[in-house]
Amino acid sequence: MVTQTITIIPKKITGGREDMVLLPRSEFEKIQERLQKMPSLKGYETANYKKKQFRVPVYQLNDRAAARLDKNVKRALQEYKAGKLTPIRSLADIK
């Protein structure tokens, strides 16, 4: 089993504002790959609800998450147009 070392260099030594972290390239690439798949915050939009304004975060989906959402929305719209969905007035209507 190969152990990988992550080294933290304190800001006192680097002279910077934050600590510096050294890690193997393979770990760095794994982190980069994971970050690209995560939703990213695009900003905030103002939403009006019951005469009040709220700041709502807006996220951008990437790769498979975006494709999966597109597929689910497309299927839901098809079911809605086909009349397969039944409207409910409260959660008590769900069986």
N, C-alpha and C positions, 0 to 999 in steps of 0.2 A: 504494500500500500504506500503510495507516494503522498507525503504531507506537503502542503504548500504553505509558505510563510507569508504573512501580511505584516509589513513593518510600518509603524506609525512614527513619524518624526515630529517632535514637538515644535510649536511655533517659535519657541525661544531659539532654537537652532537654525530654523529656516529664515527667520527674520520676517516672516509673513504675518498675515492677520489670522490665519487658521493653521491647524496641524496639517501635515502632508502625509498621505498614505501611499505606500508602495505595495503593489500586488502583482502577481504573475500575469502575463499577457492573456493567458487562457481564461483566467478569472475575469479580467477586464472585459474580454470579448463576450463572455456569458452575460455579464451585467448589461453591456450595451444591447445585446440581443433582447434581453428581457425588457429593458426600458423602451425599446422601439415598439414592442407589442402592447404596452400599457396605454390606456387612454391619457391624452395630454390636455391640460387645462388651456382652453383658448382665451378665456376671459369671462366676463360676467355680463348678463343681460338683465334689464329691469322688467319684472313681471308685475302686472296689476291684478290684485285679487281682493274682492270685497272692499273696494275703495282704499286699499293700501298698496304701497309699492314694496316689492321685495327684490333683492339682488340674488339672481340665480346663477350658479356656475354653469358654464358651457364647456363640455368636454368633446374632444375629437377622438373618435375610435380609429384604430389602425388594424391593418391586416385581417386576420380571421375574425376578430370581434366585429369589425365593420361589416364584413361579408355575412356573418351570422345574423346580425341585426337586420340587414337589408332583406335577407331571405325570410326572416320571421315576419317583418312588416308586409312583404309582398304576399305571403301566405294568408296573413290576417285580413288584408284588403280583399283577397279573392274570396275568403269565407264570408266576409261581410256582404260583398256584392251578390254572392250566391244565396244569401238569406239563411246561412247556417248558424248565425249567432243570435242568441236570445237576449234582449235587453233586460237589465235588472235595475230595480229601484233601491235595493239595499243589499248588504252582505247576507242577510237572512234568506234572500232568494236563491243563493248558491247552494246546490245540493251535493 
